[in-house]
């Protein structure tokens, strides 16, 4: 028996709402780094990791990416074990492969080799059911840069409050 059009439309809208909401946002990276450029990458995960990410609780705060042997790996991302998983659960802090084109990896690797530049994850989200991660080429901020950005944010908040 086929589903009615309204049921299918409601299901598609629900899926789109879930896909557009970010699973996690790395606010710490934006506070501690100047983001020079960013790009979207796929991420290789197991089934229980996807289920755990959809439940929430993952952490990108200490995560960073490295280029090794022509591949880019995300290190330090914590994905808690899936509660209903058993033997299929994997190590929570294992390295995860990012899926990018070869030219993109080579370009990021060359830029990251420069002094003071690193690759950090900015946010993780779902697009059409697939987990995607936004990575950025970043340069570390100094203490006075952090103070300056906090002061600028406070001024903008005051201006919007009075408007």
Secondary structure, 3 states (H helix, E strand, C coil): CCCCHHHHHHHHHHHHHHHHCEEEECHHHHHHEEEEEEEEEEECCCHHHHHHHHHCCCECCCCEEEEECCEEEEECCECCCCCCCCCCCCCCCCCEEEECCHHHHHHHHHHHCCCCEEEEEEEEEEECCEEEEEEEEEEECCHHHHHHHHHHHHHHHHHHHHC
